[in-house]
Amino acid sequence: MCLGIPGQVIRMLDGFEGQLALVDVTGEQRRVNVGMLPEETFAPGDWIIIHMGFAVEKTDRAGAEQALAGLELMGRGRTDFPEVG
């Protein structure tokens, strides 16, 4: 399992044999390599899960929202530690 960040495809970039997309990741534009998913096609509006600059999964809006919610939950950390002793 890897920690993936959801992003939405803005457009495919020229060159790079069709393996590079410009993706919106929480308001930031990033170049993402989609070459690890050769069976998929990508268009503006598509949602992907990104790990280390590579698309590792194509998803839908609900999947992207679920991934983001999981990341936000992990970022909060645990605050309900029991007393020891």
C-alpha positions as CSV (number, residue, x, y, z in Angstrom):
1,M,0.0,0.0,0.0
2,C,1.2,3.5,-0.8
3,L,0.2,6.9,0.4
4,G,-1.5,8.5,-2.6
5,I,-2.7,12.1,-3.1
6,P,-5.8,12.7,-5.4
7,G,-5.6,15.1,-8.3
8,Q,-7.7,16.2,-11.2
9,V,-6.3,16.2,-14.8
10,I,-6.2,19.6,-16.3
11,R,-4.7,18.5,-19.7
12,M,-2.3,16.1,-21.2
13,L,1.0,17.7,-22.1
14,D,2.6,17.5,-25.5
15,G,5.6,15.2,-26.0
16,F,6.8,12.6,-23.5
17,E,4.9,9.9,-25.6
18,G,1.6,11.0,-24.0
19,Q,2.8,10.0,-20.6
20,L,2.7,13.4,-18.9
21,A,-0.4,15.3,-17.5
22,L,-0.8,18.6,-15.9
23,V,-2.8,17.9,-12.8
24,D,-4.5,20.1,-10.1
25,V,-3.6,18.9,-6.7
26,T,-5.4,20.9,-4.0
27,G,-5.1,24.1,-6.0
28,E,-1.5,23.5,-7.2
29,Q,-0.6,22.5,-10.7
30,R,1.8,19.6,-11.0
31,R,3.2,17.5,-13.8
32,V,2.4,13.9,-13.2
33,N,3.6,10.8,-15.1
34,V,0.7,8.6,-16.2
35,G,2.9,6.0,-17.9
36,M,2.4,3.4,-15.1
37,L,-1.3,3.1,-16.3
38,P,-0.8,2.3,-20.0
39,E,-4.3,0.7,-20.2
40,E,-6.0,3.9,-19.2
41,T,-6.8,7.1,-21.2
42,F,-6.9,10.5,-19.6
43,A,-8.9,13.6,-20.3
44,P,-9.5,16.9,-18.5
45,G,-11.6,16.3,-15.5
46,D,-10.4,12.8,-14.8
47,W,-9.3,12.0,-11.2
48,I,-6.1,10.1,-10.4
49,I,-4.3,9.0,-7.3
50,I,-0.6,10.2,-7.3
51,H,2.4,8.8,-5.5
52,M,5.9,10.2,-5.9
53,G,4.9,12.1,-9.1
54,F,3.3,9.0,-10.8
55,A,-0.3,8.2,-11.3
56,V,-1.0,4.9,-9.6
57,E,-4.7,4.7,-10.0
58,K,-7.5,6.3,-12.0
59,T,-10.5,7.0,-9.8
60,D,-13.7,9.1,-9.7
61,R,-14.6,12.1,-7.7
62,A,-15.9,10.0,-4.8
63,G,-12.7,8.0,-4.7
64,A,-10.7,11.2,-4.7
65,E,-12.7,12.7,-1.9
66,Q,-12.3,9.5,0.1
67,A,-8.5,9.5,-0.4
68,L,-8.3,13.2,0.7
69,A,-10.5,12.5,3.8
70,G,-8.1,9.7,4.7
71,L,-5.1,12.0,4.4
72,E,-6.7,14.7,6.5
73,L,-7.6,12.1,9.2
74,M,-4.0,10.8,9.3
75,G,-2.8,14.4,9.6
76,R,-4.8,15.0,12.7
77,G,-3.0,12.4,14.7
78,R,-4.3,10.6,17.7
79,T,-5.3,12.6,20.7
80,D,-7.2,10.0,22.8
81,F,-4.2,8.2,24.4
82,P,-5.2,6.4,27.6
83,E,-3.5,7.2,30.9
84,V,-0.8,4.6,31.8
85,G,-0.1,3.7,35.4
